[in-house]
Amino acid sequence: MAASKPLKSSDRQNILKSCVTQLKKNYKGKVPNSNRSVMETLLFAACLEDSAHDVAEKSFQHLLDGFFDLNEIRVSSVDEIKAFLTPLPDADWKAMRLRESLHHVFEATFSFDLEAVKRKTLDAASKELEGIPHQTSFIRNFVLQSCCGGHVVPVDQTMLQALVWLGLTDATSTIDQAAEELKSATKKSDAPYICYLLKSLAVDPKLSPAFVDYEPEDDVDPHDAAKRLQELIKKGPPRKKAPAKKPAAKDKAPAKKTKTARPAKASSGTGSGKQKVVKKVAKKTATTKSAKTKTKPATKSSSARSTPKKVTRKKPTKKVTKSRRK
């Protein structure tokens, strides 16, 4: 597919505005307010990534109720933490991020207090959060937006897929690139609510299959995003076409065996080749002899010819005649 032309910031802003109008009709509600600390907001952001708000809220509360305090979570295994996050996608990775975050903060401050981040500039706060291992840009930007009031836009993988489908970002864009493009198209005061609506769309079980299976096309106009979104909400994602059945292969007639001519002379290669040729010749002579014996009539042996049969003549018997008496 040829690369689409990049949108201007003003065009992206107008497209986003028309999409937000459609999203407001479908997703009623407000941005959830919470009085969580910075540390708890960091942990909650890990649960919220690629998940719906209500599912993340229940899972995070289930986690806090299952352990005595944050320190007990810190010294627990990943599998033990994962057991409380099973409804969430990638629960094993999220459990690992929670534990590593608690380890890092506790070793640095001997507590779980990150409230000093609120008093720092946005750049300084961002650098401090980047120092926590195994954190994503979504977690970091969510903390900066929720706790520090920064003009940032948290974008995760599911939101990126929805933005590509809407045409608000290119199919080759990374999460960080899409977050910067979305930031330039939103006001600081509107960013939290727009992110809430986009996340609701991205994780909607009825509509999200359209974003996962989407293959960008050249003829899709980003300015038609609101119209396409309205049609998607009304009709749902298109059904996948069943793969065409392959025609049954016809039975082929067996190939005729071709007689291969025997070599006239034995090859001057290995000794085994010579032995084979000798055997073949021996067989050939044997067959010719047997054929001769079958065709020729039985003849007298040579010994019978050379020695004639003895003919025994009978001796003549003398006739005894009685003499006449004189």
Helices and strands as residue ranges (DSSP letters): H 9-26, H 38-48, H 53-66, H 70-74, H 78-82, H 91-109, G 115-119, H 122-130, H 137-147, H 157-166, H 175-184, H 191-202, H 208-212, G 222-224, H 225-235, H 271-295, H 302-306
